[in-house]
């Protein structure tokens, strides 16, 4: 068997010739009509390991009020069960089902040897040599799965061929079973594996090269070495840049945190509570968050708080300015009334005041200086 390919196996899931006898369990012995119906239903059904998960899958599918289930529904129920128990995962798929010449009911199924290499090894070593059919028993039976097991519930339900490497080999084996009274043993159909040849040593490979080939290989290695050195330098440069960015980011976060602390220190407790702002919320939602929407929501809340506080302060200043203006107007009116009263009480001589005959402050200063 070559790793990394799908392989096929053939086995008996219900022995014929009257070898299944009644044991009291419902559905243990099946009629020819029931067997024909099950054979048509088996194609596409899952292959499981030791019936793991099929009971839970039946309970999950019982919520669907009908008696017939598609293979995809059985697969889906088993995979849902496998989320909590990996042994419930289907390991293969039934490809065909038929009645052989001797009366046994056979099926072929596929297994991905890449996904389940150990399972394929157990099948080849006959650690799992039996097949067991699971079905819902009723007026019309419903096939559910074929399970790989060490000891099948129905005796003589055993693997008889495989691993087969292509569907063509399965069809050839099916043709043999349709005209032969016996089944070929599984080991006789196992393909031969070619002997592995040891790779040549380095000294042998170098000895077989010409001088021209060695020169080409040497030049290729030099190019690889130069590219490796260049890549290493780029990595070192990127590493240093990343460290500088990380350091700058830490400083930037510290500056932003300090600015947020300053902003919060200028707010009273009532305003902080109204906008749900505190050191922890702002730091986790703006400084430490990596989600753009979270940062945007927190910054919007801080801006709304700023707008509210500034509007409140503007309203307070406006009201204070109105009162000051009223007091100024009242004071001016009072001063005007006083001036008028003084003017009315002056003598008639003061009304004849002539500025031209009155010395100015400069003239008075000049006259005082002339005395020295």
Secondary structure as the mmCIF struct_conf table of DSSP 4:
data_model
#
loop_
_struct_conf.conf_type_id
_struct_conf.id
_struct_conf.beg_label_comp_id
_struct_conf.beg_label_asym_id
_struct_conf.beg_label_seq_id
_struct_conf.end_label_comp_id
_struct_conf.end_label_asym_id
_struct_conf.end_label_seq_id
TURN_TY1_P TURN_TY1_P1 UNK A 3 UNK A 4
BEND BEND1 UNK A 5 UNK A 5
STRN STRN1 UNK A 6 UNK A 14
TURN_TY1_P TURN_TY1_P2 UNK A 17 UNK A 18
BEND BEND2 UNK A 24 UNK A 24
TURN_TY1_P TURN_TY1_P3 UNK A 26 UNK A 27
BEND BEND3 UNK A 28 UNK A 29
HELX_RH_AL_P HELX_RH_AL_P1 UNK A 32 UNK A 42
TURN_TY1_P TURN_TY1_P4 UNK A 43 UNK A 44
STRN STRN2 UNK A 46 UNK A 49
TURN_TY1_P TURN_TY1_P5 UNK A 50 UNK A 53
HELX_RH_AL_P HELX_RH_AL_P2 UNK A 54 UNK A 61
TURN_TY1_P TURN_TY1_P6 UNK A 62 UNK A 63
BEND BEND4 UNK A 64 UNK A 64
BEND BEND5 UNK A 67 UNK A 67
HELX_RH_AL_P HELX_RH_AL_P3 UNK A 71 UNK A 82
TURN_TY1_P TURN_TY1_P7 UNK A 83 UNK A 84
HELX_RH_3T_P HELX_RH_3T_P1 UNK A 86 UNK A 88
BEND BEND6 UNK A 89 UNK A 89
STRN STRN3 UNK A 92 UNK A 99
TURN_TY1_P TURN_TY1_P8 UNK A 101 UNK A 102
BEND BEND7 UNK A 103 UNK A 103
STRN STRN4 UNK A 105 UNK A 112
TURN_TY1_P TURN_TY1_P9 UNK A 113 UNK A 115
HELX_RH_AL_P HELX_RH_AL_P4 UNK A 117 UNK A 124
TURN_TY1_P TURN_TY1_P10 UNK A 125 UNK A 126
BEND BEND8 UNK A 127 UNK A 128
STRN STRN5 UNK A 130 UNK A 136
BEND BEND9 UNK A 138 UNK A 140
STRN STRN6 UNK A 142 UNK A 149
BEND BEND10 UNK A 150 UNK A 151
BEND BEND11 UNK A 153 UNK A 154
TURN_TY1_P TURN_TY1_P11 UNK A 155 UNK A 156
STRN STRN7 UNK A 158 UNK A 158
STRN STRN8 UNK A 159 UNK A 164
BEND BEND12 UNK A 165 UNK A 166
HELX_RH_AL_P HELX_RH_AL_P5 UNK A 167 UNK A 179
BEND BEND13 UNK A 181 UNK A 182
HELX_LH_PP_P HELX_LH_PP_P1 UNK A 183 UNK A 185
HELX_RH_3T_P HELX_RH_3T_P2 UNK A 186 UNK A 189
BEND BEND14 UNK A 190 UNK A 190
HELX_LH_PP_P HELX_LH_PP_P2 UNK A 191 UNK A 201
HELX_RH_AL_P HELX_RH_AL_P6 UNK A 202 UNK A 207
TURN_TY1_P TURN_TY1_P12 UNK A 208 UNK A 208
HELX_RH_AL_P HELX_RH_AL_P7 UNK A 211 UNK A 265
TURN_TY1_P TURN_TY1_P13 UNK A 266 UNK A 266
BEND BEND15 UNK A 267 UNK A 267
HELX_RH_AL_P HELX_RH_AL_P8 UNK A 269 UNK A 274
TURN_TY1_P TURN_TY1_P14 UNK A 275 UNK A 276
HELX_RH_AL_P HELX_RH_AL_P9 UNK A 279 UNK A 282
HELX_RH_PI_P HELX_RH_PI_P1 UNK A 283 UNK A 287
BEND BEND16 UNK A 288 UNK A 288
HELX_RH_AL_P HELX_RH_AL_P10 UNK A 292 UNK A 345
BEND BEND17 UNK A 346 UNK A 346
TURN_TY1_P TURN_TY1_P15 UNK A 348 UNK A 349
HELX_RH_3T_P HELX_RH_3T_P3 UNK A 350 UNK A 352
HELX_RH_3T_P HELX_RH_3T_P4 UNK A 355 UNK A 357
BEND BEND18 UNK A 358 UNK A 358
HELX_LH_PP_P HELX_LH_PP_P3 UNK A 359 UNK A 360
HELX_RH_AL_P HELX_RH_AL_P11 UNK A 361 UNK A 370
TURN_TY1_P TURN_TY1_P16 UNK A 371 UNK A 371
#
